[in-house]
Amino acid sequence: MEPDPRFTLANERTYLTWLSTALALSAGGIAMAAVPEDVFVPWVRTALAVVLVTLSALAAGMAYPRWRNIQRALRAQAPLPPPALAAVFGYGVALVAVIALVLILLSV
């Protein structure tokens, strides 16, 4: 059975939002890597950049499978799968933000 087009389009918008999030995380990781050495300890700066770019790769890599699984559930009128990686992204970005905040406060 074909799902209501509004649900399919909402699923597509969510897919595109995951890709936008991946792009933003990647840009944040690149920006973190480009921070001057005198601002953050180099290994911490690199670690934060790696975490952000890794989250970016996960978001981009999981966007299509998530879209596909939701589309299948919509067609089968089955329960939607839970967002398995939502906590990883939320806690990962929060961790990077808290560490960056502490480093900014310590460098003042």
N, C-alpha and C positions, 0 to 999 in steps of 0.2 A: 504494500500500500504506500502510496506517495504521501509524505508528510505535508502539513500545511506549509506553504512557501515562507510564511513569516518565521517559522522555526528554523527552516533551512538557512534563511538569510541571517538570522540571529546567530546560528552556529558558524556561519562564514565570517561574520563580524568578529566573533570571539577568536576564531583562527587567526584573522588578520591582527587582532590585538596581541596575541601571543607572539606573532612575528615582530610587531612594533616593540614589544617588551624586550625581545631578544636583541633587536637593534640598539635600543637604549642601554641595555646592560653591556653590550659590546663597546659602545661609545664610552661608557663609564669606565670600563676596564682599560681601554686605550688611554683615556684621559688620566687615569690613576698611574699608569705606567710612565706617562709623560711629565708627571709632577717633578719639579727640580729635586735633586738629591738632598739639598739642605732642608727641605720641608719635612719629609718623613724619613725614617730609617729605611735604607734601600731594600732590605729583604722584606720588610713589612709592606712597603709600597708594591713590590712585586707580588707578594702573596695576595694582597687585596685585588690587584689587577687580575691575577689568575682566577680567583674566586668569581669575580664579575664576568670574565670571559667564559668560564666554565658554565655558569648559570645561563649565559647567553646561548651557548651551544645546546644545553639541555632544553631551553625554551623553544629554540628553533627546531631541534630534532624531535621534540614531542608534540609540536603543534599539529602536524598533519595526522599522525596516528590518533590523537585525541579527537580531531575533527571527524575522522573516518568512523571511530567508535561511536561517537554521538550520533552521526548520521545513520548508522546501522540501527542504533537503539530507537531513533525517531521512526524509521521505516517499519520496525518490528513492534512499535508501540510498547517498548520495554523500558524499564527504569534506566535513567541516564547514569553512565559510569561516574564515580566521584573523581574530582581533580586530584589525582595521586601526588603530583609534585607541587601543589600549591603551598604546602607548608615548607618545602625545601626552598622555594623562591622567597617566601615571606621571611623566614628566619635567616636565609643567606644574605639577603639585601640588608636586613636589620643588623646583622653581625658586622657587615662591612661598614655600615653607617656609624655604628657605635665605636668601632675601632678607629675609624677616620676621625670621629669627633674627639675621642680621647687624644689622639696624636696631634690634632689641631690645637687643642687646649694646652697640651704639654709644650708645644713649640712656641707659644706666645710668651 
